[in-house]
């Protein structure tokens, strides 16, 4: 088989959901669904007003509530995460403050996280969107993928303190058992966040993910 024919065959099998990619050059026949987080009304509203105000801006929005289905111990409160292109952080912050949708925090420091964010009833946290982040569109809302979610939870330890330690291990194992995870995307995004080496070590030491996937 010619290489071009082989590549087309692989692409065709993936499109038909006969096989799914789990790592570079590694596929599986045991199909798992793609994670499609629930888009609640708050998320929809924030997305709509940002899109209307900044029509050319690349951004995504999600809430920590979507992590609940993977958790053993559920947190009492949830926060909304709005990730926008770095140069748009300040304009987006000023605009959201005017909309009075809740308490807006821009790239919060540790003390701010500890004292205010998880005490707020409606906390919206503004963070820079890393270029080439693995995002997806659901119900016309651009939001996170499972690959991005896992990397973000691991990387932002202070902001996502409720999801660390044994809880993060449980989250990853549960997510892996239920949904398709493309580890090529995971490590590509983690590398852009400079977390790929330590994340791979975390997967190896703490989770049930097969080593042949991680060592590819």
BELPE-V19878 format. One record per residue. N is the residue number from 1. RES is the residue in three letters. PSI is psi as a letter, one per 40 degrees, with the letter a starting at -180 (NA if undefined). OMEGA is omega in degrees with one decimal (NA if undefined). NEAR is the number of other ideal C-beta (glycine too) atoms within 10 Angstrom. Layout:
n = [N & N]
res = [RES & RES]
psi = [PSI & PSI]
omega = [OMEGA & OMEGA]
near = [NEAR & NEAR]
This chain:
n = [1 & 2 & 3 & 4 & 5 & 6 & 7 & 8 & 9 & 10 & 11 & 12 & 13 & 14 & 15 & 16 & 17 & 18 & 19 & 20 & 21 & 22 & 23 & 24 & 25 & 26 & 27 & 28 & 29 & 30 & 31 & 32 & 33 & 34 & 35 & 36 & 37 & 38 & 39 & 40 & 41 & 42 & 43 & 44 & 45 & 46 & 47 & 48 & 49 & 50 & 51 & 52 & 53 & 54 & 55 & 56 & 57 & 58 & 59 & 60 & 61 & 62 & 63 & 64 & 65 & 66 & 67 & 68 & 69 & 70 & 71 & 72 & 73 & 74 & 75 & 76 & 77 & 78 & 79 & 80 & 81 & 82 & 83 & 84 & 85 & 86 & 87 & 88 & 89 & 90 & 91 & 92 & 93 & 94 & 95 & 96 & 97 & 98 & 99 & 100 & 101 & 102 & 103 & 104 & 105 & 106 & 107 & 108 & 109 & 110 & 111 & 112 & 113 & 114 & 115 & 116 & 117 & 118 & 119 & 120 & 121 & 122 & 123 & 124 & 125 & 126 & 127 & 128 & 129 & 130 & 131 & 132 & 133 & 134 & 135 & 136 & 137 & 138 & 139 & 140 & 141 & 142 & 143 & 144 & 145 & 146 & 147 & 148 & 149 & 150 & 151 & 152 & 153 & 154 & 155 & 156 & 157 & 158 & 159 & 160 & 161 & 162 & 163 & 164 & 165 & 166 & 167 & 168 & 169 & 170 & 171 & 172 & 173 & 174 & 175 & 176 & 177 & 178 & 179 & 180 & 181 & 182 & 183 & 184 & 185 & 186 & 187 & 188 & 189 & 190 & 191 & 192 & 193 & 194 & 195 & 196 & 197 & 198 & 199 & 200 & 201 & 202 & 203 & 204 & 205 & 206 & 207 & 208 & 209 & 210 & 211 & 212 & 213 & 214 & 215 & 216]
res = [UNK & UNK & UNK & UNK & UNK & UNK & UNK & UNK & UNK & UNK & UNK & UNK & UNK & UNK & UNK & UNK & UNK & UNK & UNK & UNK & UNK & UNK & UNK & UNK & UNK & UNK & UNK & UNK & UNK & UNK & UNK & UNK & UNK & UNK & UNK & UNK & UNK & UNK & UNK & UNK & UNK & UNK & UNK & UNK & UNK & UNK & UNK & UNK & UNK & UNK & UNK & UNK & UNK & UNK & UNK & UNK & UNK & UNK & UNK & UNK & UNK & UNK & UNK & UNK & UNK & UNK & UNK & UNK & UNK & UNK & UNK & UNK & UNK & UNK & UNK & UNK & UNK & UNK & UNK & UNK & UNK & UNK & UNK & UNK & UNK & UNK & UNK & UNK & UNK & UNK & UNK & UNK & UNK & UNK & UNK & UNK & UNK & UNK & UNK & UNK & UNK & UNK & UNK & UNK & UNK & UNK & UNK & UNK & UNK & UNK & UNK & UNK & UNK & UNK & UNK & UNK & UNK & UNK & UNK & UNK & UNK & UNK & UNK & UNK & UNK & UNK & UNK & UNK & UNK & UNK & UNK & UNK & UNK & UNK & UNK & UNK & UNK & UNK & UNK & UNK & UNK & UNK & UNK & UNK & UNK & UNK & UNK & UNK & UNK & UNK & UNK & UNK & UNK & UNK & UNK & UNK & UNK & UNK & UNK & UNK & UNK & UNK & UNK & UNK & UNK & UNK & UNK & UNK & UNK & UNK & UNK & UNK & UNK & UNK & UNK & UNK & UNK & UNK & UNK & UNK & UNK & UNK & UNK & UNK & UNK & UNK & UNK & UNK & UNK & UNK & UNK & UNK & UNK & UNK & UNK & UNK & UNK & UNK & UNK & UNK & UNK & UNK & UNK & UNK & UNK & UNK & UNK & UNK & UNK & UNK & UNK & UNK & UNK & UNK & UNK & UNK]
psi = [h & i & d & d & d & d & d & d & d & d & d & d & d & d & d & e & f & d & i & i & h & e & i & h & e & h & i & i & d & g & h & i & i & h & h & g & i & h & h & i & d & d & d & d & d & d & d & d & d & d & d & d & d & g & d & e & h & h & i & i & i & i & i & e & d & e & e & d & e & e & i & d & h & h & i & d & i & i & i & h & h & h & h & i & h & d & e & e & d & d & d & d & d & d & d & d & d & d & e & f & e & a & h & h & h & h & g & i & i & d & d & d & d & d & d & d & d & e & e & i & d & g & h & h & h & h & i & i & h & h & i & f & i & g & i & i & h & h & f & e & h & h & a & i & i & d & d & d & d & d & d & d & d & d & d & g & d & d & d & f & d & e & e & a & b & d & d & d & d & d & d & d & d & d & d & d & d & d & i & h & h & h & e & d & d & d & d & d & d & d & d & d & e & f & e & d & d & d & d & d & d & d & d & d & d & e & i & e & h & h & d & d & d & d & e & NA]
omega = [177.1 & -178.4 & 179.4 & 178.1 & 179.3 & 179.9 & 179.1 & 179.9 & 177.5 & 179.8 & -178.8 & 178.9 & 177.3 & 179.9 & 179.6 & 178.9 & 175.2 & 173.1 & 175.2 & -178.1 & 177.4 & 176.8 & -178.9 & 179.1 & -177.7 & -176.1 & 179.2 & 176.6 & -178.7 & -172.8 & 172.5 & -179.8 & 174.5 & 179.8 & 177.9 & -176.2 & 176.8 & 178.3 & -177.7 & -174.7 & 179.2 & 178.9 & 179.2 & -177.9 & 179.8 & -179.7 & -176.3 & -176.5 & 176.9 & 179.9 & 180.0 & -177.5 & -177.4 & -170.3 & -178.1 & -175.9 & 173.6 & -177.8 & 173.7 & -177.7 & 178.0 & 179.6 & 179.8 & 177.2 & -178.4 & 179.5 & -172.6 & -176.6 & 179.6 & -168.8 & 174.3 & 178.9 & -174.9 & 177.8 & -177.3 & -177.2 & 179.7 & 177.4 & 176.9 & -179.7 & 176.3 & -178.7 & -177.0 & 175.9 & -169.8 & -176.9 & -178.2 & -177.3 & -177.7 & 177.1 & 179.6 & 178.3 & -179.6 & -179.4 & -179.0 & 177.6 & 179.8 & -176.1 & 178.5 & 179.2 & -177.5 & 177.9 & -174.9 & 178.9 & -179.5 & -178.0 & -173.2 & 175.6 & -174.2 & -178.3 & 179.0 & 178.2 & -176.7 & -172.3 & -168.0 & -168.6 & -176.4 & 172.1 & -178.3 & 177.1 & -178.7 & -179.6 & 175.0 & -176.5 & 179.0 & 180.0 & 176.6 & 176.6 & 178.2 & -179.6 & -179.3 & 175.4 & 177.7 & -178.1 & -179.7 & 179.6 & 178.4 & -178.3 & 178.9 & 177.1 & 177.0 & -174.2 & -176.5 & 168.5 & 178.2 & 179.1 & 179.9 & -179.5 & -178.7 & -179.5 & -179.8 & 178.9 & 179.9 & -172.3 & -176.2 & -171.7 & -179.3 & -179.0 & -178.2 & -176.7 & -178.3 & -175.4 & -175.7 & 176.6 & -178.7 & 178.0 & 178.6 & 176.0 & 179.1 & 179.4 & -177.6 & 179.8 & 179.5 & 179.3 & -179.6 & -178.7 & -174.7 & -170.5 & 174.2 & 176.6 & 177.7 & -174.8 & 171.7 & 177.3 & 179.7 & -174.3 & 175.4 & 178.8 & 178.7 & 178.5 & 178.1 & 176.1 & 179.3 & -179.3 & -171.2 & -176.9 & -178.3 & 176.8 & 177.0 & 178.4 & 177.7 & 178.0 & -177.0 & -174.1 & -167.6 & -172.8 & -180.0 & -178.6 & -178.6 & -175.7 & -179.1 & 175.8 & -174.3 & -175.7 & -178.3 & NA]
near = [8 & 7 & 7 & 8 & 9 & 10 & 11 & 12 & 11 & 14 & 10 & 11 & 14 & 13 & 9 & 8 & 11 & 11 & 16 & 18 & 17 & 21 & 20 & 12 & 8 & 13 & 13 & 13 & 8 & 8 & 11 & 14 & 10 & 14 & 20 & 14 & 20 & 14 & 19 & 15 & 7 & 17 & 23 & 14 & 13 & 21 & 21 & 12 & 14 & 21 & 16 & 8 & 14 & 16 & 7 & 7 & 15 & 14 & 19 & 21 & 24 & 27 & 21 & 21 & 18 & 21 & 23 & 13 & 14 & 24 & 15 & 10 & 9 & 11 & 17 & 6 & 14 & 19 & 22 & 21 & 24 & 23 & 25 & 22 & 16 & 13 & 10 & 19 & 18 & 12 & 13 & 22 & 17 & 11 & 15 & 20 & 13 & 9 & 14 & 9 & 15 & 16 & 16 & 22 & 20 & 18 & 13 & 18 & 9 & 11 & 9 & 15 & 19 & 13 & 10 & 13 & 17 & 17 & 10 & 15 & 7 & 14 & 21 & 24 & 22 & 21 & 18 & 14 & 20 & 17 & 9 & 10 & 20 & 19 & 19 & 17 & 10 & 14 & 11 & 10 & 19 & 18 & 24 & 24 & 24 & 25 & 25 & 24 & 23 & 26 & 27 & 23 & 21 & 22 & 17 & 18 & 13 & 13 & 23 & 20 & 15 & 20 & 22 & 15 & 11 & 10 & 19 & 22 & 17 & 17 & 23 & 23 & 15 & 15 & 20 & 22 & 10 & 14 & 15 & 19 & 24 & 18 & 22 & 18 & 19 & 26 & 22 & 17 & 24 & 23 & 13 & 14 & 16 & 9 & 18 & 16 & 11 & 12 & 21 & 17 & 11 & 16 & 23 & 12 & 8 & 15 & 17 & 11 & 18 & 13 & 9 & 10 & 18 & 18 & 9 & 13]
